[in-house]
């Protein structure tokens, strides 16, 4: 067990022990990993609902307005995907709220008055709104008027985006808390809500909401483009899927560059409000001017777990990190990680940030490449581009997850920035055995849910190809990343 033990200690901190031959993790670490794992899976389905919302609304509007078979086909297909994602999102999301009590009662006790309202609003305002009108979309096409049906698509999408809003209200408050005062209640320090508007609209809220919504749109646009490219690859005259591919690429042309521009400004906000996180993003240890690492690869295995200028091959722009952090001053001083007593797991933050940014620029390139092909009226004729989009179909989710890791892991050791550390929030009665076994159970169950979701998507794609009468080409031996969907299906 020693290599795995050393890996955990290098990533999460040298002071974290691992108990014995049974590989029982400390309760704090196991609880962190469990919540991180559950939210990583849940966010895949939450982002699916958010990102699919504009597609569902557009396809429904075109179906109602034109009566075209191609838009009816696209609406029906992606509505089924939306419904499957909604169910999976519900199943994977409910356990997270229970973990506040089972694993992090200190957090619930301190912040309950601040987070209880938004979480209740999310359930009663957003979830039920989305659920009710999703039912109309699924079963009411022939039972309600066209106007009501289209309105149902708008309200379903609005419910998905509203759900994201309330969840991010909670998370943004944890990043930049305000609108409260600390009081003693029953012998315990707790946060008392004093200004709901300030608590709901913290300095981080707008930045986080725009970035997360746009990231979800990008991830789903790549998924739509990948599925459309695969179906076009198999059935070149599938007109509906030519349309889906074009719409997804056009959306990417807008969303991918917007994410880069917004992310640049967002980074300056992070430096202003969470300088420790910003330093971890660039592995900036010594206080002073900061370079911007455009590209970095480790020169030794140790560099993976301890990224620094000494053990990385990096292409960097001198002092540009200071320029970006300050909004225009190349000589601005950026506080280094050496100034803090306890830092977040720097390698996870550093490498996650590099992956997120690198994928973001890849998406911009794919978007502009697709735009050029649309201009030349060759989007669906380019086999190379179809292959590229099929291969890129899961990468939007990879970028979304790594971005989320930067946000959440970069906040460590704080659960509530400046008020409550993770070690103080974890249950004092939770044993290593209980926490480790619970983590193992969540890993197994959630992997099963992800596999079920992928096979549902596979089943829908196979059904679509069967309806289209697609026949495999004799020389078609290439297949994409969708599990189980090959050129012989």
N, C-alpha and C positions, 0 to 999 in steps of 0.2 A: 504493500500500500504506500510505500514511501514516495515514489514519483508523484502519485496523485496528491498526497499530502503536501509535498513541496509546491506543487502547482497551485493548490488552493492558498497556501500561505503567501506565495509570491504575488498572487493576484489580489487577494482580499486583505493581506496584511500579515507581517511576520509574527504578530502577537496572537494569531488565531490558531489554537490547537485543534488537532483531530484525534478523537479518542480511540485508541486501541486497534485491534485487528478487525473489529466489526465495522470500522469506518463510520462511526457515529459522529456526525457533525455537531458542533456546538449549537445550542438552540437558536442563538441569534443568527448565525450564518445560515442554518437550515431554514429559518423563517424568512430571511431575506431572499434566499434562492427560491423558496416556494412561492412567495408573492411575485418575485420577478418572473418566474416561469409561467404562472397563471396569467399574469397581465400580458406577457409576450404572446401567448396563444389567443387570449381574448381580444387583443388589439388587432389581430389579423381580421377577425370577423366584424369588429366595430368599424374598422377602416373600410371593409367591404361595403357595409351599409352606407357609410358616409360618401364614399367615392362613387358608388353606383347610383346614388340619388339623382344627379343631373342626367345620367343616361336614361334612367327609368322615366323621368319627367319628359325628356325630349322625345323618346320613342313613343310614349303614350300620346303626347301632343300631335306628333306626325301621323300616328295611327288614326286618331280621332279626326284630324283635319283632312287627311287624304284618303283614308280607307285602303291604303296601299298594303299589299300582302307582305312586302319586305319589312315594313315597320311593325306590323302585327307579329311577325315571326321574331324580330329582335326584341320587342317588348315582352313577348311570352317567354322567350329563353332566359333573358336576364332577370325577369321577375322571379322565375324559379330559383335562380342563383341567389337573388336578394333574399328570398324567403328562407332558403337553406342557411344562408349566413346569419339571418336574424335569429333563427332557432339556435344555431351554434353559439352566437354571441350571448344569448340569454343563458344558455347552459353553462358556458365558461365564465360568465360575469357574476352570477349569483354567489358562488363560493368566495369571491374576493371580499365582499362586504362582511362575511362571517369571519374572515381572517383578521379583521380589525379587532375582533373580540378574542379570538382563540390565540392569536400570535402576537398582536400588538395592542394589548389593553391600555398600556401607558399612553399611546397615541390617542385612542378613543376617549380616555379620561380627560386628557388635556385639551383636545381639539374638537370634542363631540359637539359642542354648541356651535362651532363654526362650520363643520362639514355635514352635520345632520340635515340641515335645511336643503342645501344644494342636492344632496343625494336623494332626499325625498322628492324634491322637485323633478329630478331626472326620472324617477319611477312614475310619478303621477302625471306629470305634464308631458314628458317626451315619450317614454316607453309605451304608455297606453294609447297615445295619439298615433304613434307609428303602427302599433299592433292592430288597432281598429281599422284604419284605412288600408293597411296591407291586406286585411281580409277582404275588403271591397275590391281591391285590385286583383286578387287571386280568384275570387268567385263571383264577382258582380258585373263582368263585362256585358252580359246580355240582360242584366236585371236592373241597371241604373242608366240614366241618360248619359250621353257623351260628356256633357259639362260636369256632371257629378263624378264621372269616372276620372276625368282629367284632374279635377280638383282633389280627388283622392290620392293621385300620384304626387301632387304638390305637397299635400299634408303629410304623406308618408315620408317624403324626402325632408320636409321641414322637421318632422319628428326625429329623424336620424341626426340631423345637424344640431337640433336643440339638445338631444341627448349628449352629444359631444361637448356642447357648451357647458352644461352643468357639471359634467365630470371634470372638465378642464378648469372650471371655477375652483373646485377643490384643490386640484394639483397646483394651479397657479398661486393659490394662497399658501400652500406649503413651501413654494419656492420664494415668494416675496410677501410674507404675511403682513397684514395691516387691518385696521378696523376692529381692533380688539384691545383688551387690557388684561394683564395677568392678575388674578386674584387668588385668595386662599379660600377653598370651599371644602368643608369636612376634612380639614387638615391637609389638603392636596392643592398644589398649584395648578390652576386651570385657566384657559383662555376664555374670557367673557366677551361676547359680541357687543360692540358699542356702536358700530357704523356698518350696517349691512351693505350699503352701496360701495363703501371703500373695501370691504372684505370680498365682495363679489367681483369688483373690477380693480384688482391689484395691478401694479405696474407690469406684471408678467402676462396678464390675461390676454390682452389683444394680440401680443406677439405670439403666444403659444397657440391661440385658437386659429389664427390665419395660417401659421406654419403647419399645424397638424391637419387642418381641413385640406389645404393644398397638397400636402404629402399624401393624403388618402386618395385624392382625385388622381394624382400622378400614378400611384400604385395600381388603382383600378383601371385607369386608361391603358396602362401597359398590359394588364390582364386581358382587357377587352381586345386590345390590338393583337395580343398573342393568340387568343382563341380564334379571332377572326382570321388571322394569318394562317393558322393551321387548317381551318375549314376551307379557306380559299386555296391553300396548297393542295388539299385533297379534292376539291370541287371548284375548278376555275370559273365556272359560270354561276356560282352562288352569289347572285346580285345583292342580296340582303347583307351578306358578310363583307362584300366590297364596301358597302356603305358604312358598316360598323367600323371597319379598319380605317376608313377615311376620317370619320368623326373622331375616333380615338386619337389619331395622329394630330388632327387640328387642335384638339384639346391639349395635347402635349406641347404643341408649339407655344401655347399661351402659358400653361402651368409650369413647365420645366424652367424656363428663364425667370419667371416670377419667383420661383422658390430660391433661386440663386441670389437674386437681388434682395429679397426679403431676408434671407438667411444672413447675408452680409450685415444688414442693419441689426438684425436680431443678435448677432455676435457681439456688437458694441453694447447692446443693452445688457447682455449677460456679464460682460466685463464690469459694467457699472454696478450691477446688483449682486453678482456672485463671482468676484474676481478669482476665487480659488478654483471654481469650475473652469473658468476661462484658461487659467494657467495649466490645469490638467489636460485640457483639450490640445494644448501645444507642448505639453511636457516641459513647461518653462519653470525651472527650479530656482534660479538665482534672480533676485530682484534687479531690474534694469530694463534696458530696451529689449524688445522681443522681436525675433525673426518670425516669418511666416513660412512654415514647411509646406510647400506645394506637393511634394512627393517624398515619401520616406519608406525605406525598407530596412529590416534589421540586418546587421552585418554578422551577428552571432546569435545563437539561441537565447543567450541572456538578454539580448536587446528586445526580444519580444515581451519579456516580463519587466524590463526596466528600460523603456525608451528614453534616450537622452541624446544630446548632440554627439557624445563621445562614441556611441555604439550604433549609430544609424548612418546609412547612406541617404542623405537628404538633399533635395533641390529646394533651396530656401531663398526667400527674398529678404535681405537684411533690413531690419527695423520696420518691415511692413506690418508685423504683428502689432507693434506699438501704434502705427498709423491707423490700423483698423480699430484697435481697442479705444483709441482716443477720438476717432473721427477726423483725423487730419494732421496729427503731430508725430513725426518720425522719431522724435526724441522723448516721447512720453515714457514714463517709467511704469512698467508692469510688475506688480507684486509677484514674487516667485513662490513656489510650493515650499521652499525651505523655511519660509516665514511662519508656517502653520504647524501646530502640534500634531495634528492628525489629518491626513489627506485621503481623498477618495482613491479607489483602485485605479491608479494612473494608466496602466496599460489598457484596461478595458475602455476607458474614456478616450484615450489618445487614438487607439486603432479604430474604435467605432466611429470617431469623428472623421478619420481619413477615409474609411469605407463609405460613409454617408456622402461626403463631399465628392469623392471620386465617382460614385454612381450618379450623383446629381449631374455632373458634367457629361457623363455618358448619355443620360436621358436627353440632355439638350442636343447632343450630337445626333441621336436617333430621331428626335423631333424635326430638326432642320433637314436631315437627310430625307425623311418622309415628306416634308413640305416641298422639297425640290422635286421629288417623284410625283407629287400631286400636281405641281406646276407643269411637269412634262407629261402628265396623264399616263404615268407608268407605275403607279403605286402598287397595284395588284399584279403587275407583270414581272416585277423584279424578284426573282427567286432568292437572291442574296438578302434582300430586305425582309422578305417573308421569314426566312430562317433567322435573321437577326432578331426580329420581333418575337418569334416563338421562344428563342433562347432568353430574351430579356423579360418575358412575361412574369417570372417570380421576383425579379430584381427590385421592383418598386417596393415590395414588402421588405426586402432586405435593407433597403435604404431607410424605410420607415422605422424598422426595429432598431437599427443602429443609432438613428437619431434619437429615439426614445431612450436608449441606454445612456447616451451622452447626457440627456436631460435628467434622468433619474439617478444613475450611478454617480454622475458628476456632483450631485448634491450631498453625497455622503461626506462626513458621518452624520449629517443632519436628516431627520425626518421632516421637521418643521424648521426651516432655516433660522438659525440663531436662537431657537427656543428649546428644541427637543432633539436629542441625539438618538440614533437607532438603538443603541444599547440600553437607553433609558425607556424606550417604548416597548421593548420585547417583554413578554410575560416572564415573571420571575419564577413561576411554578411549572413552566414548560420544560420537560426533560429533553436531553439530547436524543434519547431513544424515540420519544413521541414525535419530536420535530423531524427527525431523519426519516422515520417510517411514513409520516404524513407527506413529506416531500416526495418520497419514492412512489407513493400511491398517486399523487397528483401528476407526476411525470408520466406514469404508465397510462392513466386514464386520459390525459389530455393528448398524448400521442395517438391514442385510439380515436379521439374526436377529430384530430387533424387528418388522419388517414381516411376516416369516414367522409370528411368534407371533400377530400381530393377525389375519392371514388364516386362521390355524388356528381362532381364536376365532370369526371370521365364519363359517367352514365349519360349525362345530359348532352355531352359532345357526341357520343356514339349515336344517341337517338337522333340528333340533328343531322348527322351524316347519313343515317339510314333514311330519313325523310327526304333528304336531297338526292338520294340514289348515288352516293359517291362510290366509285370503284377504285381500288388501289392501282396506281400506275405500275407497269412491269419493272421499271428501274427505280422505283421509289423505296429506298432503303433507309432514308434519314428520318429521324423522329425527334421530337422536342422534349421538353422537360416535364410534360404532364405524365405522371406515373401511369403505366399500363396502356397508354394511348400510343400505339405504334402504327407504322405505315401498313401493317397487315390487318388492322382492326376493321 
